[in-house]
Amino acid sequence: MKKRIANIITAVSLCLTLLPMMAWAAETTHTVTSQEEFEAALRDASAGDTISISGSVTLYESGQDALVIDKAVTIQGDSHSSILVVRYSGIILGADVTFDNITLQFPSRSRNAIMANGHTLTLNNVARDPGGQQIHLFCGGMTGYTQENLPTQGLHGQIII
């Protein structure tokens, strides 16, 4: 009996070690209400995490021209009453990113765009705040741009609306 239990434990242990580590990773939702919380959530996020905007969050330039999102995350709102105001010179992706159930506002005419940079940009139930500029979407990669932390260009850009 002891030998049978030991064999079962060994077999289960072996099977568990063969599972990919992603099976163990839990996706996390980071709820944010300010720029500081958004920046911390983006910095601490892992691929597959969600950054949930509660209310209205305004992102001001903080040492770089464009907002770089270099992790595969979902940025979502509670509803269209959740507004993400982007005062950077656009958004550049360094990974596949989804915006879901949110209103976006780009108040400035300077690069009021989301640049997929060869990655996949998905916009699900996204609205533009009428108080801001039109939002331009670019699928391809970035060339001739001098920002220090320019993210890696993807190989196959697409925009899904």
N, C-alpha and C positions, 0 to 999 in steps of 0.2 A: 504494500500500500504506500509506504513512504517513497519507494522508488517511482511509483506511478505519479505521485504528486510532484516529485522533483522533475520528472520528465515533462509534465504539463507546464510547470513554472518555466522551465527552460525553453519549451516550445513557444509559449506566450511571449517571453522576453525576447526571443529571437525575432518573432514576428513584429514586435513593437519597434525594434531597432531598424527594421527594413522600411518602416513608414517614413515618408519625407518629413522633414522638419516643419514644412509649411502646414502640415496637418495639425501640428501642435500650436501654431501661432494663432492667437486670438486677435481678430480685428478690433481696433479701439475707436471709439467715437470721442473726439475732443470738442466740447461745447465752448464756444468763445463769444465774448461780448465786447472785446476791445482789440486794438491793433497789437498790443503787447501779448495778449492771449493767443491771437492768430499766429504771430511770429513764433511763439513758443510751441504751439501745436504743430506748425509746419516743420519746425526744426526737429521736434521729437517724434514726429509721425513715422510710421513704417509703411511700406507698400501695402495697400489695401485698407488703410485707415480712413476714417471720415472726419472732416472738420465741419462741425455744425455751427452755423451762424445764427445767433439768437438776437433778434432785433436788427439794429443797423450798426455795421462796423465799417469805419473809414480807415483805409490804409494809406498813410502818407509815405513819400519817399524817405528811406532811411539809409542813406549812404550808397545807393545804387539807382541807376536810371529806371530800369524795369524791374518788376516783381518777377523773380524766378521761382517757379514751382518745379522742383527736380525730383519729386517723389510721386509715385502712382497713388494718388489720393482722390477722394470724392469731397467736394466742397458743396455743402447743402444748406438749405434754409429750412425753417419750420414751415414757411409758406412764402408767397410773394411779398408778404410784409417783412420778410428778412431781406435786407439790402446790404450788398457788399459794394462800398464806394471805393474805387481804385484811383488814387491820386498819383500813382506811379506813371511813368511813360510806357504804359502797356504791360502785358503779361507775356513772359516767354516760358514755354514748357521744356522741361528736361526729362519728362516721363509722361505716360498716358494719364490724363486728368479728366475727371467728370465734374461738371457743375450741375446740380440737381435742385429743382424746386426753390429757385432764388431769383432775386432781381439784382441786376448789375448796373452800376453807374460809373461812367468815366467822365468826370467833369471837365477835364483838360482836352484840348484839341491836339496835344502832343502825343502821338502814338496811342490813340484811343483804340487799342487793338489787343487781341489775344493771338499770339503767334505759336502755332502748334510745333514749329521747329522740327518737323519730321516725325512727330509723335501723334497719338490719337487724342483729339479733343472731343469730348462728348458733352452736349448741352441738352439736358432733359428738363422740360418745363421751366425754361429760363426766360425772363423778361428783361427788357431794357427800361430803366427808369427814364421817363420822358424829360426829366430835368437835366439829363446829361447828354453827352454827344452820342452820335451813332457809334456802334461798336463794329470794328472791322475784324474779320477773321482771316488769318493767313495760315496756310497748311505747310508750306515748304520750310526749308532750313534757313538759318540766318547766315549772311555773309557780310563782311566788311563792318561788323559791329564790334565796338571796342570795350564793352563792359567787361570787367575783370572776371566775374564769376559766370560767364556765359555757359549755359549748360550744354551737355553733349547733344549733338543733333541726332535725331532718330533716323531710321532707314526708310520708313514708309509712313509718311504723314497722311492723316485723314481727319476730317471733321464730320461728326455725326450730330445731326440736329433732330 
